[in-house]
């Protein structure tokens, strides 16, 4: 055979061999990619790698630990007293087991899996290392909270979010003077936060807006319902609303317009029924042909009633404190308060389930 023909056949053979080899490796790569992707879809990690630190071991701290563990965050509970850490972990384990038995466990992980996510320590430096979010749950005492964050300020990096569960202390008072003060927010929830999902996010004047937004996203991720305040105000939002209601409730009873049992019914069996699903503004919006029409109809009347309300009553100086207390004790004796709290928690669970079902349907 001529040398030219041999060279030609060899080149043709090499070309097809190379082409087939490329096709083989391409198809193999595609098959591996599809297999890996399918495997990853089936075996999506249940647990997150990010670490959340809870400072404290009381009721609020345990609730936050349960909330973060419900979606698989690695939770580290810190307290300076090791025994309190141990007791908190023991209580958390019991609550997880009990919640699973009652069918009210949050998240998709089972009780054992969630408990695997929660650890405890009394070593602050170890606790905060590589944390992405730190939730302080110390008692509502300003000097104590400031000492906690001053200690944290020494150990944390520039990326962690520093959060306080304060229900009344302004963020600026807690974070003033911190090196990492731009990373600070307040995340205040209503008790019991495991069942009442709302949490208000309150920034200090120097808080990075990105920190507030990241905190909001995190709260949504763990199943809470965030309300973002654009600036700090005394009482935040929830306390202002609660106290506005309470002061008029107190005034009506104190001035003997209505008794304790009936005035509470005005909320629990009246406006509270609507407010469990819609806020006051949307309720007003639905009560007429839109909010503008509502204001046209009722605005002046609302203003005139508010003008008549007078000064805020001083509950501590009321001559009727004992009478009001006696009425409440008759309705609910002190020894029955623990059972009544459990009943309230059960009601909140069912209400949360109903709200979830109604949102899904409508």
Order of alpha helices (4+ residues) and beta strands (2+ residues): alpha-beta-alpha-beta-alpha-alpha-beta-alpha-beta-alpha-beta-alpha-beta-beta-alpha-beta-alpha-alpha-alpha-alpha-alpha-alpha-alpha
